[in-house]
Amino acid sequence: MLKKDLLELCLLQLLAGEDQYGYELLRRLHSGFPDTQESAIYALLRGLCKAGCTQDYQGETSSGPARKYYRLTQAGSDRRAALLSQWRALKQTLEELGVE
Amino acid sequence: MARKTPMTQEAYLKKFSWAARWRLPPQESEEAIADYRELLFQPGRDKNKLVAELGEPVQAAHLLTDVKTYRRWLAVFAILTYGLFLLGKWAWMGMTPLHINGLGPWWYPVWTMVAGLALSLYWFRRHGWKSGPLPKRLLLALAAVFLFGIVTLAWTYYLFDPEMMARLAEAAAGNPTPWQIIAQRELLIEGGIACALAALVGLALAKCYDRRWLALYILCVTVAAMLGFVEFHMISMDISSRGCPEIQRYLFARLLPMGAVGLMGTGVSLC
């Protein structure tokens, strides 16, 4: 499992809770992975959109212009489940090897 | 030591826009630019950490690039640019090491023009993007190139008039080259090179700004090819002899259809 997959998993996990504003998503992931630039996270988000795992739409705001929000699709949920099982398997392997 | 000033949001967006439009298909690039505009101008964004947080603009565009599509565009661009390089080189040197049996080198610029027109129109009609009304700068550039082409061809017509040629042949016998010939040579050389360079600018703007800039590429390639056609003929002529009285008719019977094709291509690219 690569770091890219981990970031994808985090993006999908955040979207599984509720629809998210693009900028918020990027900020939250960037604060969790400070060595990964927002442009790289944005590229992953676009990749997920192109693959049909997420959908974007213009959301209303109380003040200011409309903002772009992202929501999870069924394909995104499936992808999240697959990545999650990969992550659990990796975690278990690391634990068995004594890596903490 | 001078401190490097941080990039402003506007400068970042400008650089990113150029890089994205160059690398991505039009719709994707416009979406990405809109998203980056939103990201860059967020109230919480620290202007001094733009590059640290978002990465270099070109790198950011690179991350969004679909390598296969981008390589296809680069291949098209390389072919079109090579055609322009040849037109510029032929204008500069007036000769080519390439010889195909039975075909005069004056046809090489014509082939280059036809190939450039066909490939560029096919690519940009399929993958290009129009934005807003016709740019005024494009109209001005087209008018300037058109005017230059007309003036050069009118001068060529005047020079290749049989009576004029006879007078020039007499004047050239044992004397330095007449000024009319020198003027023609300069028009062909410098005009050909300038047209090839302007065509390259048109090509870049057609990809990054609005596909209708292809009209500049097509018109410049047409003029450069016509000048190359004339230049190759002039190189192979002996000005000290009276030459062929039919040369004027021969040249313009070929130049006019070339010009018509180029103008049609220009019109199509503007639609």
Interface residues (C-beta under 8 A of the other chain):
Chain A: G22 Y23 L26 R27 H30 Q37 E38 S39 A40 Y42 A43 R46 R67 K68
Chain B: A32 D35 Y36 E38 L39 Q42 G44 A52 E53 L54 G55 Q59 A60 L63 L64
